[in-house]
Every structure is written in C-alpha cells, then in structure tokens.
C-alpha cells in the first residue's frame, strides 16, 4: 500500500475554537444568562467574541489541571445554553478530559445513576439547578467538587462541601496555555441516552467523530452554515451536543446566540429579532409554543430563514405554518444520541424544485437524506435489505464514523447487527421507508407500531392527522387490545385552550386521509400527555396509564 505524503495533524476539538479565534476573532457569542434580571426579567444579556471565548476556555483548562483533572477524567455539566457552558465544551475536551453533559430534566434517581456511572470528578452547574445539586451532591460521594457557574456576587448559599466559584477559578489563571496534542480517537464527550426503559446508557464521542460530524452538519444541504449565519440553538447543550451547533458555529465563524433558560415564545422571539437570527434548531414542542405566541400577537420574523426541527416527528401542520404564516423554511431532521446525533436532514434536490407544491410538501414532511458519513438501510425481520421504493418499510439500520460501536463501559454488550459481509450496523429502533431519491421517512418506533389483523399501522401518521385538526394541540396514538384484530388505534388528544371538538368530529377528520381500516377506533381527551426528559412522547407511561382501557364494542 502506498501511503500519502500529507501532514499527520490530528482532528482535535480545540482546533475549532482556535480557527474561530484566529479568523473570526470579533464575531459575537451572545448569551441570555440566568443571573440578574434583564429588561424582560429572564436574565441579563452577555456578549463577547470568539477571541474572548478562546482565552477563557484556556483559563478553564488551566484551572481544571490545577484541581487535579487529568486526561480521560469526566467533568459533568448541569447547564443551559450559554457562554460558560460553551467554554466547558472546549476547555474540558481541549485538555484531553471528557465533557459529560447531564440532562437536568431527568428524575433524581437517573441523575444519581448517571453521575456515579460516569465517575464525574467535578460537576459544573447553572444557578437554576442549585436546589437539584443540593439533593444530588450527598448521593454522589465520588464527585470532588461542585462548581457554580457564576461570579462571587451571585454564589448560592449551598451547604455542600467543596463548593467552588466558576469565575474565581477562571480568573485566577493567565490563559497562556498551549492545547495538548493527542490521538484524534481520544474520548471528548459523554452523553447518556434518554431511554424509556432501564438505566440510561453512555455514548462516548471522540475528537475525530465530533469534527467529522461538525463538517458534515455544516454543509449546504444540512445546516448551511457560514460566517454570515446567525444561529440560535434552542435544542439544549445537555441534549446530544445541541445537535453539533456549538462545534459547527466556530468551524464556520457563525455568530452564536444562546437562549439560556428562556425557552418560552416571548423570550425566543425577542432574541431572534434583537440579534438578527437567521437559523435555529429545536424540538417540536418548543416551536408549537413559539408559533402560538407569534399568532396571538400578530408578530412576524424579520431575519429568520430556517428552523430545523428534530427530536420527534414534526407535524406537517407545523411545517406548513412556518412556511405559509411566517415565510420560514422548516426542515425536518432525524438522528440519535448514538449518531453524534444527526443522521438525516430534509433538503429538496434540484430536480424536485419543479414539482407541484403538494408533491414538494409531501417530500418536505419526510425526515430527509443522510448527511455525509452515514450509511442507512431498512431490513425485514430476517435481516434482508428492503427496496428503496418509498413503500416498503422495515427496521432502520445505520453505520458510519460518527455512529456508536458500543456503549460506555460495555453496558449491555455490543448493540450492533452484523451483516453477511461482516459489517456492523446499529439498529435505531425506528421503522422507516427510503425512497428512490434517498429520502427516509420514519413510520414508527419498532415498539410503537400498531399491529392490526397482521398488518402494521403507523402511529406517527395518525398523530400527524390529529394535530392538523384546529382544535388539537397535541396527540398520541397507541395500540390497545382488540378481541378480533389483536390491536386497534386509540387517539389520546389534548385540546387547544378554549377549543371544542367531539370524539366523532375528530374521527370524521380522518376520513379520506388514510385507509378506512387505519382510522382509529376511539378517542380519549386528556389535560396533558407524558413526555421524556427530551420532550418525546412517553408512550410506555401512556400505555401503563391506559392498561385497563377497553374499546367501545
């Protein structure tokens, strides 16, 4: 084999921030903080530049080294999207340690398990989570110290040992620090899955996989990121690296806007307008709240061009509302913690631009095409690959340089399925179709497919129709036992405030939209639906709550 004669420079996360500080030194990073009331009462606005961020990330690395953190140690975070969390992303990984983003929305028992399982040496937290840390600290004895991400003036009166002040730690260092060089396959980040059953499992990212993912996510058919982009990640930095936005932004020199804890429609809209945001990304529940706020106040976006939605399926009605009511392109994305996380994003091909609006919209409601580096296929129950015809649906498998090989500490053994060529494929747990143009569409989670009379019914399709009804705010569809057909669909729906709709009216709404045998057998209305910590419908809990439900005869 003839080897190339190029420089062997490792792909390291620190190089992203160095690139931004060198070539986009004055580009702003804007954050809504959790300290001190701003004009809107949600927190003051903090501004600085990539050059400032680089220096402070180096100061943080120095401070961590002084505390005894060494390469490979895990450093936990319980924090919103903000400039200090951004510094931790780079300061921790840059020195060779592992940044472990912890989801504060999990139950206390899960948090205790995650922090202890990861063996976090230190945990950094935003002031919002002070009471949570007070409960958590005594249950995590191996943590050497808890660092409040604030200055001395705002330090919380916490009665826990080894409480440290972030600004004092950083301020004591010079920032004259050279990032170490090491193998690009070194671990850089740790994120635990938000599984609905069993203990969460750790996904351990590498510097190489993170950089490759940031490159792929930046491309024109994905986030289309450049030095002219102003990007606001609504998706939390404690949820799968905020879909790579903290990495792809410095890679391209984009202006970053962090919303802090202000996820409500009013707070987000004000940041969008004040900072001239062009691109944003988040889960459907956040966008539904924002769109409702916009409509109530008859507001319009002045600069926002693109909203990427993922985490769970985007209702077609929401995609249409972004486009028709506000002139914003809403793009479907799909991925998993185990995929770093992006797998697909829905951008039309050139040949599809000439299609009718109805045909284009049909494609735009799919999860999209794979990003570079992801290989994808669907298989039947015997593992045989199914055709890419947009009709056949089967278990969705993926592989690639940014896809998990095994879980942290080998929890549960190897999750991969090995094909006839000896290649390992990760089973996503989703059921999907792939069409001839490569557009993938999730039809269900494997465990959520409704099996009626030996045929499959997509719960996602039925949910999308329900939320398209003007009186429905949110809906879940589950299979309930039936004496003849094994299972039949039940719609569990939340009405919009002040709206009225009957069971019969909602069932009638399905007519002509799906095959007759797909139409649900019944509807039950509830005040709210259960969700996971990342905003996904928690159907395991819903099925448990309705385990005694009987369909009308």
C-alpha positions as CSV (number, residue, x, y, z in Angstrom):
1,X,0.0,0.0,0.0
2,X,1.3,3.4,-1.0
3,X,0.7,5.9,1.8
4,X,0.0,9.6,1.1
5,X,2.6,12.2,2.0
6,X,0.4,14.7,3.9
7,X,0.9,16.2,7.3
8,X,-0.5,14.0,10.1
9,X,-2.3,16.6,12.2
10,X,-4.9,15.1,14.5
11,X,-8.5,16.3,14.3
12,X,-9.0,17.9,17.7
13,X,-11.9,19.9,19.1
14,X,-9.6,22.7,20.3
15,X,-8.7,23.4,16.7
16,X,-12.3,24.6,16.1
17,X,-12.1,27.3,18.7
18,X,-8.5,28.2,17.6
19,X,-9.7,28.6,14.0
20,X,-12.6,30.9,15.1
21,X,-10.4,33.0,17.3
22,X,-7.8,33.4,14.6
23,X,-10.1,34.1,11.6
24,X,-13.3,35.3,13.2
25,X,-12.0,37.0,16.3
26,X,-14.6,39.7,16.5
27,X,-17.7,37.5,15.8
28,X,-20.0,37.7,18.7
29,X,-21.3,35.0,21.1
30,X,-24.4,36.3,22.8
31,X,-26.0,34.7,25.8
32,X,-29.0,35.2,28.0
33,X,-27.8,34.5,31.4
34,X,-29.6,33.1,34.5
35,X,-28.1,35.8,36.8
36,X,-29.6,39.2,37.5
37,X,-32.8,40.4,35.8
38,X,-32.5,41.7,32.3
39,X,-35.1,44.2,30.9
40,X,-37.5,41.3,30.4
41,X,-36.8,39.7,33.8
42,X,-35.3,36.5,32.4
43,X,-31.6,37.3,32.7
44,X,-29.1,39.8,31.6
45,X,-27.5,39.6,28.1
46,X,-23.8,38.8,28.0
47,X,-21.7,39.5,24.9
48,X,-18.2,38.6,24.0
49,X,-16.2,37.3,21.0
50,X,-14.6,34.0,19.8
51,X,-11.2,35.5,20.8
52,X,-12.6,36.1,24.3
53,X,-14.0,32.6,24.4
54,X,-10.7,31.0,23.4
55,X,-8.8,32.8,26.2
56,X,-11.3,31.8,28.8
57,X,-11.5,28.2,27.6
58,X,-7.7,28.0,28.1
59,X,-8.0,29.6,31.5
60,X,-10.6,27.0,32.4
61,X,-8.3,24.2,31.2
62,X,-5.6,25.6,33.4
63,X,-8.0,25.7,36.4
64,X,-9.1,22.1,35.8
65,X,-5.4,21.0,35.7
66,X,-4.8,22.8,39.0
67,X,-7.8,21.0,40.5
68,X,-6.2,17.7,39.5
69,X,-8.2,16.9,36.4
70,X,-6.2,14.7,34.0
71,X,-6.7,13.3,30.5
72,X,-9.7,10.9,30.4
73,X,-11.4,12.3,33.6
74,X,-15.0,13.1,33.2
75,X,-16.3,16.6,34.0
76,X,-20.1,16.9,34.4
77,X,-22.3,19.9,33.5
78,X,-25.8,20.7,34.5
79,X,-26.3,23.9,32.5
80,X,-28.4,25.7,29.9
81,X,-27.1,27.0,26.6
82,X,-24.7,29.8,27.5
83,X,-21.2,31.1,27.1
84,X,-19.8,29.4,30.2
85,X,-21.2,26.0,29.0
86,X,-19.6,26.8,25.6
87,X,-16.2,27.3,27.4
88,X,-16.6,23.9,29.1
89,X,-17.2,22.2,25.8
90,X,-13.8,23.4,24.6
91,X,-11.8,23.8,27.9
92,X,-12.6,20.2,29.1
93,X,-12.2,18.4,25.8
94,X,-9.3,20.6,24.7
95,X,-7.1,19.5,27.7
96,X,-7.9,15.8,26.9
97,X,-10.6,15.3,29.5
98,X,-14.2,14.3,28.7
99,X,-17.1,16.8,29.0
100,X,-20.2,15.0,30.3
101,X,-23.4,16.9,29.6
102,X,-26.0,15.8,32.1
103,X,-29.7,16.3,31.4
104,X,-31.2,18.1,34.4
105,X,-34.7,17.2,33.4
106,X,-34.2,13.6,34.3
107,X,-35.5,12.1,37.6
108,X,-33.2,12.4,40.6
109,X,-32.6,8.6,40.6
110,X,-31.5,8.7,37.0
111,X,-29.2,11.7,37.6
112,X,-27.6,9.9,40.6
113,X,-27.0,6.8,38.4
114,X,-25.5,8.8,35.5
115,X,-23.1,11.0,37.6
116,X,-21.9,7.9,39.5
117,X,-21.7,5.7,36.5
118,X,-19.7,8.3,34.6
119,X,-17.4,8.8,37.6
120,X,-17.6,12.6,37.2
121,X,-14.7,14.2,39.0
122,X,-16.2,17.7,39.1
123,X,-19.7,18.9,38.2
124,X,-20.4,22.4,36.9
125,X,-23.9,23.8,37.3
126,X,-26.0,26.8,36.5
127,X,-27.8,28.6,39.3
128,X,-31.1,27.4,38.1
129,X,-30.2,23.9,39.3
130,X,-29.0,24.9,42.8
131,X,-31.8,23.0,44.6
132,X,-31.2,20.0,42.4
133,X,-27.5,20.0,43.2
134,X,-28.3,20.2,46.9
135,X,-30.2,16.9,46.6
136,X,-27.7,15.3,44.2
137,X,-24.4,16.1,45.9
138,X,-24.8,13.8,49.0
139,X,-25.7,10.9,46.7
140,X,-22.6,11.3,44.6
141,X,-19.7,10.9,47.0
142,X,-17.1,10.4,44.4
143,X,-17.5,13.9,43.0
144,X,-14.6,16.0,44.3
145,X,-16.3,19.4,43.9
146,X,-19.4,21.2,42.6
147,X,-18.7,24.4,40.6
148,X,-21.4,27.1,40.5
149,X,-21.2,28.7,37.1
150,X,-21.4,32.3,38.3
151,X,-19.3,35.0,40.0
152,X,-18.8,35.6,43.7
153,X,-21.6,38.1,44.0
154,X,-24.2,35.5,42.9
155,X,-22.9,32.5,44.7
156,X,-25.7,30.4,46.1
157,X,-25.9,29.6,49.8
158,X,-25.4,25.9,49.3
159,X,-24.5,23.7,52.3
160,X,-22.4,21.2,50.4
161,X,-18.6,20.5,50.7
162,X,-16.2,21.6,48.0
163,X,-18.4,24.3,46.5
164,X,-16.4,26.4,44.0
165,X,-17.0,29.6,42.1
166,X,-16.5,29.4,38.3
167,X,-15.4,33.0,37.8
168,X,-12.9,32.7,40.6
169,X,-11.4,29.5,39.1
170,X,-11.1,31.0,35.6
171,X,-10.0,34.5,36.8
172,X,-7.0,33.0,38.7
173,X,-5.4,31.7,35.5
174,X,-3.4,33.5,32.8
175,X,-4.8,31.9,29.7
176,X,-1.2,31.4,28.4
177,X,-1.8,27.8,27.6
178,X,-1.0,25.5,24.7
179,X,-3.6,22.9,23.9
180,X,-2.0,19.4,24.1
181,X,-1.8,17.3,21.0
182,X,-3.0,13.6,21.2
183,X,-4.6,10.9,19.2
184,X,-7.8,12.1,17.5
185,X,-9.7,9.0,18.6
186,X,-9.4,10.1,22.2
187,X,-12.7,10.5,24.0
188,X,-14.0,14.0,24.0
189,X,-17.7,13.9,25.2
190,X,-20.1,11.7,27.0
191,X,-23.9,11.8,26.7
192,X,-26.4,9.4,28.1
193,X,-29.4,8.1,26.2
194,X,-32.9,9.2,27.4
195,X,-34.2,5.7,27.2
196,X,-37.8,5.0,28.3
197,X,-36.8,1.6,29.9
198,X,-33.9,0.6,32.0
199,X,-30.9,2.7,33.0
200,X,-29.6,5.3,30.6
201,X,-26.6,4.2,28.6
202,X,-23.5,6.3,27.9
203,X,-22.4,7.3,24.4
204,X,-18.7,8.2,24.3
205,X,-17.8,10.6,21.5
206,X,-14.3,11.0,20.1
207,X,-12.5,14.2,18.8
208,X,-12.4,12.7,15.3
209,X,-16.1,11.7,15.2
210,X,-17.1,15.2,16.6
211,X,-15.0,17.1,14.0
212,X,-16.3,14.9,11.1
213,X,-19.8,15.4,12.3
214,X,-19.4,19.2,12.5
215,X,-18.1,19.2,8.9
216,X,-21.0,17.2,7.6
217,X,-23.6,19.1,9.6
218,X,-22.2,22.4,8.2
219,X,-22.8,21.5,4.5
220,X,-25.3,23.5,2.4
221,X,-27.9,20.7,2.3
222,X,-27.7,20.4,6.1
223,X,-27.3,23.5,8.4
224,X,-26.0,25.6,5.5
225,X,-23.7,27.3,8.0
226,X,-21.3,30.2,7.1
227,X,-19.7,33.3,8.5
228,X,-22.9,35.1,7.5
229,X,-25.1,32.8,9.6
230,X,-26.5,33.9,13.0
231,X,-27.6,30.7,14.7
232,X,-29.6,30.2,17.9
233,X,-29.7,26.6,19.2
234,X,-32.9,26.1,21.1
235,X,-32.0,22.4,21.5
236,X,-30.2,22.2,24.8
237,X,-26.4,21.7,25.0
238,X,-27.2,18.9,27.5
239,X,-29.1,17.1,24.7
240,X,-26.7,15.5,22.3
241,X,-24.2,18.4,21.9
242,X,-27.1,20.7,20.8
243,X,-27.0,18.8,17.5
244,X,-23.4,19.9,16.9
245,X,-24.2,23.6,16.8
246,X,-21.5,24.6,19.4
247,X,-19.0,22.9,17.1
248,X,-20.1,23.8,13.6
249,X,-20.6,27.5,14.5
250,X,-16.9,28.2,15.3
251,X,-15.9,25.9,12.4
252,X,-17.6,28.4,10.1
253,X,-17.3,31.6,12.1
254,X,-21.0,31.9,12.6
255,X,-22.4,34.2,15.2
256,X,-23.8,32.2,18.1
257,X,-26.8,33.2,20.2
258,X,-27.6,31.2,23.4
259,X,-31.1,31.5,24.9
260,X,-30.2,30.3,28.4
261,X,-33.3,29.2,30.3
262,X,-35.7,31.4,28.2
263,X,-37.4,28.8,26.1
264,X,-40.8,30.4,26.0
265,X,-42.2,32.1,22.9
266,X,-41.7,35.6,24.1
267,X,-38.1,35.2,25.2
268,X,-37.1,33.4,22.0
269,X,-38.9,35.9,19.7
270,X,-37.2,38.8,21.3
271,X,-33.7,37.2,20.9
272,X,-34.4,36.3,17.3
273,X,-35.3,39.9,16.5
274,X,-32.7,41.6,18.6
275,X,-29.8,39.5,17.4
276,X,-31.0,39.1,13.8
277,X,-31.0,35.3,14.0
278,X,-31.1,33.6,10.6
279,X,-31.1,29.9,11.6
280,X,-32.4,28.0,14.6
281,X,-32.9,24.4,15.7
282,X,-35.1,22.7,18.3
283,X,-37.8,20.2,19.1
284,X,-41.5,20.4,18.0
285,X,-42.9,21.3,21.5
286,X,-40.8,24.5,21.6
287,X,-41.9,25.5,18.1
288,X,-45.5,24.9,18.8
289,X,-45.3,27.3,21.7
290,X,-43.4,29.9,19.7
291,X,-45.9,29.8,16.8
292,X,-48.8,30.1,19.1
293,X,-47.2,33.2,20.7
294,X,-46.5,34.7,17.3
295,X,-50.1,34.2,16.1
296,X,-51.6,35.6,19.3
297,X,-49.6,38.8,18.9
298,X,-49.6,39.0,15.1
299,X,-45.8,39.1,15.0
300,X,-43.5,38.3,12.1
301,X,-39.9,37.4,11.8
302,X,-37.6,39.9,10.2
303,X,-34.5,37.8,9.6
304,X,-35.2,34.2,10.5
305,X,-34.9,32.0,7.4
306,X,-34.6,28.4,8.6
307,X,-35.9,26.4,11.5
308,X,-34.6,22.9,11.9
309,X,-36.8,20.5,13.8
310,X,-36.0,17.1,15.3
311,X,-36.1,15.1,18.5
312,X,-39.5,13.8,17.5
313,X,-41.6,13.9,14.3
314,X,-42.6,17.4,13.2
315,X,-46.4,17.6,12.4
316,X,-46.9,18.6,8.8
317,X,-49.3,21.3,10.0
318,X,-46.3,23.0,11.8
319,X,-44.1,22.8,8.8
320,X,-46.8,24.4,6.7
321,X,-47.4,27.1,9.4
322,X,-43.8,28.1,9.4
323,X,-43.8,28.4,5.6
324,X,-47.3,29.9,5.0
325,X,-47.7,32.1,8.0
326,X,-44.2,33.3,8.6
327,X,-42.1,32.7,5.5
328,X,-39.7,30.4,7.3
329,X,-38.4,27.1,5.8
330,X,-38.9,24.4,8.4
331,X,-36.6,21.5,7.8
332,X,-37.1,18.0,9.3
333,X,-34.0,16.4,10.8
334,X,-33.5,13.0,12.4
335,X,-30.8,11.4,14.4
336,X,-29.9,9.8,17.7
337,X,-27.6,10.2,20.7
338,X,-25.7,7.2,19.2
339,X,-25.2,9.1,15.9
340,X,-23.5,12.3,17.3
341,X,-26.5,12.9,16.6
342,X,-27.5,13.9,13.1
343,X,-28.4,11.2,10.6
344,X,-30.6,13.0,8.0
345,X,-31.9,16.4,7.2
346,X,-34.7,17.2,4.6
347,X,-33.5,19.5,1.8
348,X,-35.0,19.2,-1.7
349,X,-32.8,18.2,-4.6
350,X,-32.6,20.5,-7.6
351,X,-34.8,18.2,-9.8
352,X,-37.6,18.4,-7.1
353,X,-37.9,22.2,-7.2
354,X,-40.1,22.0,-10.3
355,X,-42.6,19.6,-8.6
356,X,-46.1,20.8,-7.7
357,X,-46.4,22.5,-4.2
358,X,-48.3,19.4,-3.0
359,X,-45.6,17.0,-4.2
360,X,-42.8,19.1,-2.7
361,X,-44.6,19.3,0.6
362,X,-45.0,15.6,0.7
363,X,-41.2,15.2,0.4
364,X,-40.6,18.0,3.0
365,X,-42.6,16.1,5.6
366,X,-40.1,13.2,5.4
367,X,-37.0,13.1,7.7
368,X,-34.7,13.7,4.7
369,X,-31.5,12.4,3.2
370,X,-28.4,11.1,5.0
371,X,-25.6,13.6,5.8
372,X,-22.1,12.7,4.7
373,X,-20.7,9.7,6.6
374,X,-23.9,8.0,7.3
375,X,-24.9,4.8,5.6
376,X,-28.5,3.7,6.0
377,X,-30.7,0.8,5.1
378,X,-34.0,-0.9,6.0
379,X,-34.4,-4.6,6.6
380,X,-37.1,-7.1,7.2
381,X,-37.4,-9.4,10.2
382,X,-34.9,-11.8,8.7
383,X,-32.3,-9.1,8.2
384,X,-32.8,-8.9,4.4
385,X,-32.4,-5.4,2.9
386,X,-35.7,-4.0,1.6
387,X,-36.1,-1.9,-1.6
388,X,-35.8,1.9,-1.7
389,X,-39.2,2.4,-3.2
390,X,-40.8,4.7,-0.6
391,X,-43.3,1.9,0.1
392,X,-41.5,-1.0,1.8
393,X,-40.9,-0.3,5.4
394,X,-38.7,-2.1,7.9
395,X,-36.2,-1.8,10.7
396,X,-33.8,1.2,10.1
397,X,-30.1,0.4,10.5
398,X,-27.1,2.8,10.2
399,X,-23.3,2.8,10.3
400,X,-20.6,5.3,9.9
401,X,-17.6,7.1,11.6
402,X,-19.9,9.1,13.9
403,X,-22.1,6.1,14.9
404,X,-21.7,4.3,18.2
405,X,-19.8,1.0,18.2
406,X,-20.5,0.1,21.8
407,X,-21.9,1.8,24.9
408,X,-19.7,3.3,27.7
409,X,-18.4,0.5,30.0
410,X,-19.8,-2.0,27.6
411,X,-23.3,-1.7,29.0
412,X,-25.5,-4.5,27.5
413,X,-22.8,-5.9,25.2
414,X,-22.5,-5.0,21.6
415,X,-25.7,-3.5,20.1
416,X,-24.6,-4.0,16.5
417,X,-26.1,-6.3,14.0
418,X,-23.5,-7.9,11.7
419,X,-24.4,-8.5,8.1
420,X,-23.3,-11.2,5.7
421,X,-20.2,-9.1,4.8
422,X,-19.1,-8.8,8.5
423,X,-20.1,-5.2,8.7
424,X,-21.7,-4.0,12.0
425,X,-24.9,-1.9,11.7
426,X,-26.6,0.0,14.6
427,X,-30.3,-0.8,15.0
428,X,-32.0,2.5,15.5
429,X,-35.3,1.1,16.8
430,X,-37.2,3.0,14.2
431,X,-39.3,1.6,11.4
432,X,-38.9,3.6,8.1
433,X,-39.2,3.8,4.4
434,X,-36.5,5.0,2.0
435,X,-37.5,6.3,-1.5
436,X,-35.5,6.1,-4.7
437,X,-34.1,9.6,-4.1
438,X,-32.8,8.6,-0.7
439,X,-35.4,10.4,1.4
440,X,-36.1,8.5,4.6
441,X,-39.4,8.7,6.5
442,X,-40.0,7.3,9.9
443,X,-43.2,5.4,10.1
444,X,-42.9,4.5,13.8
445,X,-40.7,3.3,16.6
446,X,-40.4,-0.5,16.4
447,X,-42.1,-0.8,19.8
448,X,-44.9,1.7,18.9
449,X,-46.1,0.1,15.6
450,X,-49.8,-0.9,15.9
451,X,-50.3,-4.5,14.6
452,X,-53.9,-4.8,13.5
453,X,-55.0,-8.1,11.9
454,X,-51.4,-8.9,10.9
455,X,-50.9,-5.5,9.2
456,X,-48.9,-2.6,10.5
457,X,-50.4,0.9,11.2
458,X,-48.2,3.9,11.7
459,X,-49.0,5.7,14.9
460,X,-46.9,8.8,13.7
461,X,-49.1,9.2,10.6
462,X,-52.3,9.1,12.8
463,X,-50.8,11.6,15.2
464,X,-49.9,14.0,12.4
465,X,-53.5,14.0,11.2
466,X,-54.9,14.5,14.7
467,X,-52.7,17.6,15.4
468,X,-53.7,19.0,12.0
469,X,-57.2,19.5,13.4
470,X,-57.5,23.1,14.5
471,X,-58.8,22.1,17.9
472,X,-56.0,19.7,18.8
473,X,-52.8,20.9,20.5
474,X,-51.0,17.5,20.9
475,X,-51.9,13.9,20.3
476,X,-50.5,10.4,20.8
477,X,-51.8,7.2,19.2
478,X,-51.3,3.8,20.9
479,X,-52.5,0.3,20.2
480,X,-55.0,-1.2,22.6
481,X,-56.1,-4.8,22.7
482,X,-58.9,-5.9,20.4
483,X,-60.6,-9.4,20.6
484,X,-60.5,-9.9,16.8
485,X,-57.7,-7.7,15.4
486,X,-55.1,-8.0,18.2
487,X,-54.7,-4.2,18.4
488,X,-56.6,-1.1,17.2
489,X,-55.5,2.5,17.3
490,X,-56.6,4.8,20.2
491,X,-56.1,8.6,19.9
492,X,-55.2,10.3,23.1
493,X,-55.5,14.0,22.5
494,X,-55.0,17.4,24.2
495,X,-57.4,20.2,23.1
496,X,-56.2,23.7,22.5
497,X,-57.2,26.2,25.2
498,X,-60.8,27.2,24.6
499,X,-61.3,24.8,21.7
500,X,-64.1,22.3,21.4
501,X,-64.2,19.1,19.4
502,X,-66.0,15.8,20.0
503,X,-64.8,12.2,19.6
504,X,-67.0,11.8,16.5
505,X,-65.7,15.0,14.9
506,X,-62.1,14.0,15.3
507,X,-62.6,10.5,14.0
508,X,-64.5,12.0,11.0
509,X,-61.5,14.2,10.3
510,X,-59.5,11.0,9.4
511,X,-61.9,10.1,6.6
512,X,-60.2,10.3,3.2
513,X,-56.8,10.9,4.7
514,X,-55.9,7.2,5.4
515,X,-57.2,3.8,4.5
516,X,-60.5,3.1,6.3
517,X,-59.0,0.3,8.4
518,X,-56.4,2.7,9.7
519,X,-59.0,5.1,11.1
520,X,-58.7,4.9,15.0
521,X,-61.5,3.1,16.8
522,X,-61.8,5.7,19.6
523,X,-60.6,9.0,21.1
524,X,-59.9,10.0,24.7
525,X,-59.2,13.6,25.7
526,X,-56.7,14.4,28.4
527,X,-55.3,17.5,30.0
528,X,-51.7,16.7,29.1
529,X,-49.5,13.9,27.7
530,X,-46.4,12.4,29.4
531,X,-43.0,13.2,27.9
532,X,-39.5,12.1,28.3
533,X,-36.8,14.5,29.6
534,X,-36.0,15.4,25.9
535,X,-39.6,16.2,25.0
536,X,-40.6,12.9,23.3
537,X,-43.9,11.3,23.9
538,X,-43.6,8.8,26.7
539,X,-45.8,6.1,25.3
540,X,-44.7,3.4,27.8
541,X,-46.2,5.5,30.6
542,X,-49.3,6.3,28.5
543,X,-49.9,2.6,27.8
544,X,-49.5,1.9,31.5
545,X,-52.0,4.6,32.4
546,X,-54.5,3.2,29.9
547,X,-53.8,-0.5,30.5
548,X,-57.4,-1.1,31.7
549,X,-58.9,0.8,28.8
550,X,-61.5,-1.1,26.7
551,X,-62.6,-0.1,23.2
552,X,-66.3,0.6,22.7
553,X,-68.0,-2.5,21.2
